[in-house]
């Protein structure tokens, strides 16, 4: 009776605590407005001017390895490399020198659904670097000699990713989950594709995917919105404005399966466990983010262990089951992956490791407490806000948000949405995706003791008699 009364009291007290936290946070987050203008050709220009002396500007593009075929897999990443080798106006060395003379930094990345080219410069150099970025995107030469020289560079990058077992684990989780679908392909492509991608492949990819309606120009820091709109209209005037180049996406079907890569000589064993997650626009987006925070992360080299808030981390630490672990919640336009990445040198207790991991994942569906949810909400909001403490991170957030949601969520709205998530919201979201659902399992290393798939599948539900 005392226990029940205590639970009711704690649950009731958690609600005003959440409201207080949301109010205080929203008040403290009043800051620069994110403005967006759409040009006649469909190009969107988004800015956040905080008055600083530096600026981060770039172009985020709604394309990536998902828009490749099995034959051209890797072309988006290859394009990123050769774009910096020279345009019709600039050679590769002169491009680098121009950026260095500004005191700036130029970079790019390719993901499964998004690509970005961006720069950090002094605010006075924004017009110059915008012209440079447009030159890269519209006028790169993609010369055969540069394509040939980059093959060995990308091959070495592929080898380094395969040597990074966490990256390799992530790629294998995608391969197992998204079989016969572009999301299951790697971003770099296979070694065979790297050796066969041609200038024609790159030009066709640019023609089909680098169009105005799929691009967002972003500026953060000392950036005047109206000025950036004017500059973008000028330097991107030659950008194709075709609005129907984006192919209709086929939603993948998550397949319960496993991949095992056994190597008994490896000092550590890497285990990945995943279920179907949610898309960027799913109503369960924030509940699943909170679920990820509840599971948490932990590393043996960092203080904490038995005293951290994550119950899974405490189980792993006390029983010495892992060296490190991290929950993940990867979201795409129409699907996602939710799960755990675990690293251990205790290869004789892989059975216990998976039991503990699945116990806590199933508990998300049935038995999480209001206190856990409130704590996870605060931890999630803190991590998001900490990720917005520089112009580069703000620009990244704007670009990814506009491509994913169509707009950037103001911090106050983000706080309100997260604060409104309830215990039942998290339970329902996890019940739909985890409870009695076929998992994806990947093991790398000394995995002789890893339970067979049928046992792992059965552990996704608790049987009550």
VEXDREN-2710 file (C-alpha; in Angstrom, 1 decimal):
% VEXDREN-2710
k/r/px/py/pz
1/UNK/0.0/0.0/0.0
2/UNK/2.8/2.3/0.9
3/UNK/4.5/1.5/-2.4
4/UNK/1.4/2.3/-4.4
5/UNK/1.0/5.6/-2.6
6/UNK/4.6/6.5/-3.3
7/UNK/4.2/5.8/-7.0
8/UNK/1.1/8.0/-7.3
9/UNK/2.8/10.9/-5.4
10/UNK/5.9/10.7/-7.6
11/UNK/4.0/10.4/-10.8
12/UNK/1.8/13.4/-9.9
13/UNK/4.9/15.5/-9.0
14/UNK/6.6/14.7/-12.3
15/UNK/3.9/16.6/-14.3
16/UNK/4.4/20.1/-12.8
17/UNK/8.2/19.5/-13.0
18/UNK/7.9/18.9/-16.7
19/UNK/5.8/22.1/-17.2
20/UNK/8.2/24.1/-15.1
21/UNK/11.2/22.8/-17.1
22/UNK/9.4/23.5/-20.4
23/UNK/8.5/27.1/-19.4
24/UNK/11.9/28.0/-18.1
25/UNK/13.6/26.5/-21.1
26/UNK/11.3/28.1/-23.7
27/UNK/11.8/31.5/-22.0
28/UNK/15.6/31.1/-22.1
29/UNK/15.5/30.0/-25.7
30/UNK/14.1/33.3/-27.1
31/UNK/16.7/34.0/-29.8
32/UNK/17.2/34.8/-33.5
33/UNK/14.4/34.0/-35.9
34/UNK/15.0/31.4/-38.6
35/UNK/13.8/33.0/-41.8
36/UNK/13.0/31.2/-45.1
37/UNK/12.4/32.5/-48.6
38/UNK/11.6/30.4/-51.7
39/UNK/13.0/31.7/-54.9
40/UNK/10.9/31.5/-58.2
41/UNK/13.0/28.4/-59.3
42/UNK/12.1/26.6/-56.1
43/UNK/15.4/27.1/-54.3
44/UNK/14.9/27.8/-50.6
45/UNK/17.1/30.2/-48.6
46/UNK/17.1/29.9/-44.8
47/UNK/19.1/32.0/-42.3
48/UNK/19.6/32.7/-38.7
49/UNK/21.4/35.9/-38.0
50/UNK/22.9/36.1/-34.5
51/UNK/25.1/39.1/-35.2
52/UNK/28.5/37.3/-34.9
53/UNK/31.6/38.2/-36.9
54/UNK/31.7/34.8/-38.6
55/UNK/29.2/32.8/-40.7
56/UNK/28.5/29.3/-41.8
57/UNK/26.9/29.0/-45.2
58/UNK/26.2/26.0/-47.3
59/UNK/23.9/24.1/-49.6
60/UNK/22.0/21.1/-48.3
61/UNK/20.6/18.8/-51.0
62/UNK/17.8/16.2/-50.8
63/UNK/19.8/13.4/-52.3
64/UNK/22.3/10.7/-51.3
65/UNK/23.0/7.0/-51.8
66/UNK/19.3/6.1/-51.5
67/UNK/18.9/7.6/-55.0
68/UNK/21.5/5.3/-56.6
69/UNK/21.1/1.9/-58.2
70/UNK/23.0/-1.2/-57.4
71/UNK/25.2/-0.5/-60.5
72/UNK/25.9/3.2/-59.6
73/UNK/26.1/2.8/-55.8
74/UNK/28.8/5.1/-54.5
75/UNK/28.4/7.8/-57.2
76/UNK/27.1/10.4/-54.8
77/UNK/30.1/10.1/-52.6
78/UNK/32.5/9.9/-55.6
79/UNK/30.9/13.1/-56.8
80/UNK/31.7/14.8/-53.5
81/UNK/35.4/14.0/-54.0
82/UNK/35.8/15.1/-57.6
83/UNK/33.8/18.3/-57.1
84/UNK/36.8/19.8/-55.3
85/UNK/39.3/19.0/-58.1
86/UNK/38.4/21.9/-60.2
87/UNK/35.7/23.8/-62.1
88/UNK/35.6/25.7/-65.4
89/UNK/36.7/28.8/-63.5
90/UNK/39.0/27.4/-60.8
91/UNK/41.6/24.7/-60.5
92/UNK/41.6/22.5/-57.4
93/UNK/44.7/24.2/-55.9
94/UNK/43.4/27.7/-56.6
95/UNK/40.1/26.8/-55.0
96/UNK/41.9/25.6/-51.8
97/UNK/44.1/28.7/-51.8
98/UNK/41.1/31.0/-52.2
99/UNK/39.4/29.5/-49.1
100/UNK/42.7/29.7/-47.1
101/UNK/43.1/33.3/-48.0
102/UNK/39.7/34.0/-46.5
103/UNK/40.8/32.2/-43.3
104/UNK/37.9/29.9/-44.0
105/UNK/37.1/26.2/-44.1
106/UNK/35.3/24.3/-46.9
107/UNK/33.9/20.8/-46.6
108/UNK/31.2/18.4/-47.7
109/UNK/29.5/15.1/-46.7
110/UNK/27.3/12.5/-48.3
111/UNK/24.7/10.5/-46.3
112/UNK/22.0/8.1/-47.4
113/UNK/19.4/10.8/-48.0
114/UNK/21.2/14.1/-47.8
115/UNK/24.3/15.7/-49.2
116/UNK/25.9/19.0/-48.1
117/UNK/28.6/21.4/-49.2
118/UNK/29.4/24.1/-46.6
119/UNK/31.9/26.7/-45.5
120/UNK/32.9/28.7/-42.4
121/UNK/34.2/32.2/-43.1
122/UNK/34.1/35.8/-41.8
123/UNK/30.8/37.5/-42.5
124/UNK/32.4/39.9/-45.0
125/UNK/33.4/36.9/-47.2
126/UNK/29.9/35.4/-47.5
127/UNK/29.3/36.8/-51.0
128/UNK/32.6/35.4/-52.2
129/UNK/32.2/32.0/-50.7
130/UNK/28.6/31.7/-52.0
131/UNK/29.9/32.3/-55.5
132/UNK/32.5/29.6/-54.9
133/UNK/30.0/27.1/-53.6
134/UNK/27.7/27.7/-56.7
135/UNK/30.8/27.2/-58.9
136/UNK/31.5/23.9/-57.3
137/UNK/27.9/22.7/-57.7
138/UNK/27.2/24.0/-61.2
139/UNK/30.5/24.1/-63.0
140/UNK/32.7/21.2/-61.8
141/UNK/34.6/19.6/-64.7
142/UNK/34.7/16.0/-63.4
143/UNK/37.8/15.3/-65.5
144/UNK/38.7/11.7/-66.2
145/UNK/42.2/12.2/-64.8
146/UNK/40.8/13.3/-61.5
147/UNK/38.2/10.5/-61.4
148/UNK/41.0/8.0/-61.9
149/UNK/43.2/9.5/-59.2
150/UNK/40.4/9.5/-56.7
151/UNK/39.6/5.8/-57.1
152/UNK/42.6/4.8/-54.9
153/UNK/41.7/7.6/-52.4
154/UNK/38.2/6.3/-52.0
155/UNK/39.4/2.7/-51.9
156/UNK/41.6/3.6/-48.9
157/UNK/38.6/5.3/-47.3
158/UNK/36.5/2.2/-47.8
159/UNK/39.3/0.1/-46.1
160/UNK/39.4/2.5/-43.1
161/UNK/35.6/2.3/-42.7
162/UNK/35.7/-1.5/-42.7
163/UNK/38.5/-1.2/-40.1
164/UNK/36.3/1.0/-37.9
165/UNK/34.1/-1.8/-36.6
166/UNK/31.3/0.5/-35.3
167/UNK/30.9/2.0/-38.8
168/UNK/31.1/-1.5/-40.3
169/UNK/28.4/-2.7/-37.8
170/UNK/26.2/0.1/-38.8
171/UNK/26.5/-0.7/-42.5
172/UNK/25.8/-4.4/-41.8
173/UNK/22.7/-3.5/-39.8
174/UNK/21.4/-1.5/-42.8
175/UNK/22.3/-4.4/-45.2
176/UNK/20.4/-6.9/-43.1
177/UNK/17.4/-4.7/-42.4
178/UNK/16.9/-3.1/-45.9
179/UNK/17.6/-6.1/-48.1
180/UNK/17.0/-5.4/-51.9
181/UNK/16.6/-1.7/-51.2
182/UNK/18.9/1.3/-51.7
183/UNK/18.9/2.1/-48.0
184/UNK/20.7/-1.2/-47.5
185/UNK/23.6/-0.2/-49.7
186/UNK/26.7/1.5/-48.3
187/UNK/27.4/5.2/-48.9
188/UNK/30.9/4.6/-50.5
189/UNK/29.7/1.7/-52.7
190/UNK/31.5/-1.6/-53.3
191/UNK/35.2/-1.8/-54.3
192/UNK/34.0/-3.0/-57.8
193/UNK/31.8/0.1/-58.2
194/UNK/34.5/2.5/-57.1
195/UNK/36.7/1.1/-59.8
196/UNK/34.0/1.4/-62.5
197/UNK/32.1/4.7/-61.8
198/UNK/32.5/6.9/-64.9
199/UNK/32.2/10.6/-65.7
200/UNK/28.9/9.9/-67.4
201/UNK/27.6/8.3/-64.2
202/UNK/28.5/11.4/-62.2
203/UNK/27.0/13.8/-64.7
204/UNK/23.8/11.9/-64.9
205/UNK/23.5/11.8/-61.1
206/UNK/24.0/15.6/-61.0
207/UNK/21.5/16.2/-63.7
208/UNK/18.8/14.0/-62.0
209/UNK/19.3/15.2/-58.5
210/UNK/20.9/18.6/-58.2
211/UNK/17.8/20.7/-59.0
212/UNK/16.6/23.9/-57.3
213/UNK/13.5/22.4/-55.6
214/UNK/15.7/19.8/-53.8
215/UNK/18.3/22.3/-52.5
216/UNK/18.4/24.6/-49.5
217/UNK/20.9/27.4/-49.1
218/UNK/21.6/28.0/-45.4
219/UNK/23.3/30.8/-43.5
220/UNK/24.0/31.0/-39.8
221/UNK/25.9/33.6/-37.8
222/UNK/26.6/37.1/-39.2
223/UNK/24.3/36.6/-42.2
224/UNK/21.7/39.1/-43.5
225/UNK/18.7/37.2/-44.8
226/UNK/17.8/39.6/-47.6
227/UNK/21.4/39.8/-48.8
228/UNK/21.8/36.1/-48.9
229/UNK/18.5/35.8/-50.8
230/UNK/19.8/38.3/-53.4
231/UNK/23.2/36.5/-53.6
232/UNK/21.6/33.1/-54.0
233/UNK/19.2/34.3/-56.8
234/UNK/22.3/35.6/-58.6
235/UNK/24.8/32.8/-58.2
236/UNK/22.3/30.0/-58.6
237/UNK/20.5/31.5/-61.6
238/UNK/21.7/28.7/-63.8
239/UNK/20.4/26.0/-61.4
240/UNK/17.8/23.7/-63.1
241/UNK/14.3/24.4/-61.7
242/UNK/12.8/21.1/-62.8
243/UNK/10.4/20.2/-59.9
244/UNK/9.6/16.5/-60.8
245/UNK/13.1/15.0/-60.9
246/UNK/12.8/13.4/-57.5
247/UNK/11.7/9.7/-58.0
248/UNK/8.9/8.3/-56.0
249/UNK/10.3/6.6/-52.9
250/UNK/9.5/3.0/-52.3
251/UNK/9.2/2.3/-48.6
252/UNK/11.4/-0.5/-47.6
253/UNK/10.1/-3.6/-45.7
254/UNK/12.2/-4.3/-42.6
255/UNK/13.3/-7.9/-42.7
256/UNK/14.0/-9.8/-39.5
257/UNK/17.4/-11.4/-40.2
258/UNK/21.0/-11.7/-39.1
259/UNK/24.5/-11.3/-40.3
260/UNK/27.4/-13.0/-38.5
261/UNK/31.1/-12.3/-39.2
262/UNK/33.1/-14.6/-37.1
263/UNK/36.7/-13.8/-36.3
264/UNK/38.0/-15.4/-33.0
265/UNK/41.2/-13.4/-33.2
266/UNK/39.5/-10.1/-32.6
267/UNK/40.0/-8.7/-29.1
268/UNK/36.5/-7.2/-29.0
269/UNK/33.1/-8.5/-30.2
270/UNK/30.6/-6.1/-31.8
271/UNK/26.9/-6.7/-31.5
272/UNK/24.1/-4.8/-33.2
273/UNK/20.4/-5.3/-32.4
274/UNK/17.7/-3.3/-34.2
275/UNK/14.0/-3.0/-34.9
276/UNK/12.1/-0.8/-37.4
277/UNK/12.1/2.8/-36.2
278/UNK/10.2/5.9/-37.4
279/UNK/10.5/8.5/-40.1
280/UNK/11.3/12.1/-39.6
281/UNK/7.6/13.1/-39.8
282/UNK/6.1/10.3/-37.8
283/UNK/3.9/11.2/-34.8
284/UNK/6.1/8.9/-32.8
285/UNK/9.3/10.7/-33.7
286/UNK/9.7/12.3/-30.3
287/UNK/8.5/9.3/-28.2
288/UNK/11.1/7.2/-29.9
289/UNK/13.8/9.8/-29.2
290/UNK/12.8/9.7/-25.6
291/UNK/13.0/5.9/-25.7
292/UNK/16.6/6.2/-27.0
293/UNK/17.4/8.5/-24.2
294/UNK/16.0/6.0/-21.6
295/UNK/18.3/3.2/-23.0
296/UNK/21.2/5.7/-23.0
297/UNK/24.8/5.0/-23.6
298/UNK/27.9/4.1/-21.5
299/UNK/31.6/3.6/-21.8
300/UNK/33.7/1.7/-19.3
301/UNK/36.4/4.4/-19.6
302/UNK/34.0/7.1/-18.3
303/UNK/33.1/7.4/-14.6
304/UNK/29.6/6.3/-13.7
305/UNK/28.7/2.7/-14.1
306/UNK/26.5/1.5/-11.3
307/UNK/25.4/5.0/-10.5
308/UNK/24.1/6.2/-14.0
309/UNK/20.4/6.7/-14.6
310/UNK/20.1/4.2/-17.4
311/UNK/19.0/0.9/-16.1
312/UNK/20.6/-0.9/-19.1
313/UNK/23.9/0.9/-18.4
314/UNK/23.7/-0.2/-14.7
315/UNK/23.0/-3.8/-15.7
316/UNK/25.9/-3.8/-18.2
317/UNK/28.3/-2.1/-15.8
318/UNK/27.6/-4.2/-12.7
319/UNK/27.7/-7.5/-14.6
320/UNK/30.7/-6.4/-16.7
321/UNK/28.9/-7.4/-19.9
322/UNK/30.1/-4.6/-22.2
323/UNK/33.0/-2.2/-22.7
324/UNK/30.6/0.3/-24.2
325/UNK/27.2/0.6/-25.7
326/UNK/25.0/3.2/-27.3
327/UNK/21.3/3.3/-28.3
328/UNK/20.5/4.7/-31.7
329/UNK/17.4/6.0/-33.4
330/UNK/18.1/6.6/-37.1
331/UNK/15.3/8.3/-39.0
332/UNK/14.7/8.5/-42.8
333/UNK/11.9/9.9/-44.9
334/UNK/9.6/6.9/-44.6
335/UNK/11.3/4.5/-42.1
336/UNK/14.0/4.2/-39.5
337/UNK/16.1/1.9/-37.4
338/UNK/16.0/1.8/-33.6
339/UNK/18.3/-0.3/-31.5
340/UNK/21.6/-0.8/-29.7
341/UNK/25.3/-1.1/-30.7
342/UNK/27.3/-3.0/-28.1
343/UNK/31.1/-3.7/-27.8
344/UNK/32.4/-6.3/-25.4
345/UNK/35.6/-8.2/-24.5
346/UNK/33.6/-10.7/-22.5
347/UNK/32.9/-13.2/-25.3
348/UNK/31.8/-15.9/-22.9
349/UNK/28.7/-13.9/-21.8
350/UNK/27.2/-12.9/-25.1
351/UNK/24.0/-14.7/-24.1
352/UNK/23.7/-12.6/-20.9
353/UNK/24.5/-9.5/-22.9
354/UNK/21.6/-10.0/-25.3
355/UNK/19.3/-11.1/-22.6
356/UNK/19.9/-7.8/-20.7
357/UNK/19.6/-5.7/-23.9
358/UNK/16.3/-7.3/-24.9
359/UNK/14.9/-7.2/-21.4
360/UNK/15.4/-3.4/-21.3
361/UNK/14.1/-2.9/-24.8
362/UNK/10.9/-4.9/-24.1
363/UNK/10.5/-3.0/-20.8
364/UNK/10.2/0.1/-22.9
365/UNK/6.9/-1.3/-24.1
366/UNK/5.5/-2.3/-20.7
367/UNK/7.1/-1.1/-17.6
368/UNK/8.9/2.3/-17.9
369/UNK/8.2/4.8/-15.2
370/UNK/7.2/8.5/-15.3
371/UNK/10.5/9.4/-13.6
372/UNK/12.5/7.7/-16.4
373/UNK/10.5/9.5/-19.1
374/UNK/10.9/12.9/-17.4
375/UNK/14.6/12.4/-16.9
376/UNK/15.0/11.2/-20.5
377/UNK/13.1/14.3/-21.9
378/UNK/15.5/16.6/-20.1
379/UNK/18.5/14.7/-21.2
380/UNK/17.3/14.8/-24.8
381/UNK/16.6/18.5/-24.7
382/UNK/20.0/19.2/-23.2
383/UNK/21.8/17.1/-25.9
384/UNK/19.8/18.9/-28.7
385/UNK/20.6/22.4/-27.2
386/UNK/24.2/21.6/-26.7
387/UNK/24.4/20.7/-30.3
388/UNK/23.4/24.2/-31.3
389/UNK/26.3/26.2/-29.7
390/UNK/28.1/27.1/-32.9
391/UNK/27.2/28.6/-36.3
392/UNK/28.2/25.4/-38.1
393/UNK/26.0/23.3/-35.9
394/UNK/23.1/25.7/-36.3
395/UNK/23.5/25.7/-40.1
396/UNK/23.6/21.9/-40.0
397/UNK/20.4/21.8/-38.0
398/UNK/18.6/24.2/-40.3
399/UNK/19.6/22.4/-43.5
400/UNK/18.7/18.9/-42.2
401/UNK/15.4/20.1/-40.6
402/UNK/14.2/21.9/-43.7
403/UNK/14.9/18.9/-45.9
404/UNK/13.3/16.5/-43.4
405/UNK/10.4/18.5/-42.0
406/UNK/10.0/21.3/-44.6
407/UNK/10.9/23.9/-41.9
408/UNK/13.0/24.3/-38.9
409/UNK/11.3/23.7/-35.5
410/UNK/11.8/26.8/-33.3
411/UNK/13.5/25.8/-30.0
412/UNK/10.4/26.8/-28.0
413/UNK/8.2/24.5/-30.2
414/UNK/10.8/21.7/-29.8
415/UNK/10.6/22.0/-26.0
416/UNK/6.8/22.0/-26.1
417/UNK/6.7/18.9/-28.2
418/UNK/9.2/17.0/-26.2
419/UNK/7.6/18.1/-22.9
420/UNK/4.2/16.9/-24.1
421/UNK/5.4/13.3/-24.5
422/UNK/3.8/11.0/-22.0
423/UNK/4.7/7.6/-20.6
424/UNK/2.0/6.0/-22.6
425/UNK/3.2/7.7/-25.8
426/UNK/6.6/6.0/-25.4
427/UNK/5.1/2.7/-24.4
428/UNK/2.7/2.7/-27.4
429/UNK/5.4/3.7/-29.9
430/UNK/7.8/1.0/-28.7
431/UNK/5.0/-1.6/-28.5
432/UNK/4.2/-1.1/-32.1
433/UNK/7.8/-1.5/-33.2
434/UNK/9.6/-3.7/-30.7
435/UNK/7.2/-6.0/-28.9
436/UNK/7.0/-9.4/-30.6
437/UNK/8.6/-7.9/-33.8
438/UNK/11.3/-9.6/-35.7
439/UNK/14.7/-8.1/-34.8
440/UNK/17.8/-7.5/-36.9
441/UNK/20.9/-9.0/-35.4
442/UNK/24.5/-8.5/-36.4
443/UNK/27.6/-9.9/-34.7
444/UNK/31.3/-9.3/-35.6
445/UNK/34.2/-11.0/-33.9
446/UNK/34.4/-13.9/-31.5
447/UNK/30.6/-14.7/-31.8
448/UNK/30.6/-18.4/-31.1
449/UNK/28.5/-17.7/-27.9
450/UNK/26.0/-15.4/-29.6
451/UNK/22.5/-17.0/-29.2
452/UNK/20.8/-18.4/-32.3
453/UNK/18.4/-16.1/-34.1
454/UNK/15.3/-18.0/-33.1
455/UNK/16.1/-17.4/-29.4
456/UNK/16.7/-13.7/-30.0
457/UNK/13.4/-13.5/-31.9
458/UNK/11.4/-15.1/-29.0
459/UNK/12.9/-12.7/-26.5
460/UNK/11.1/-9.8/-28.0
461/UNK/8.0/-10.6/-25.9
462/UNK/7.4/-11.4/-22.3
463/UNK/5.0/-14.3/-21.7
464/UNK/2.8/-14.0/-18.7
465/UNK/0.8/-17.0/-17.2
END
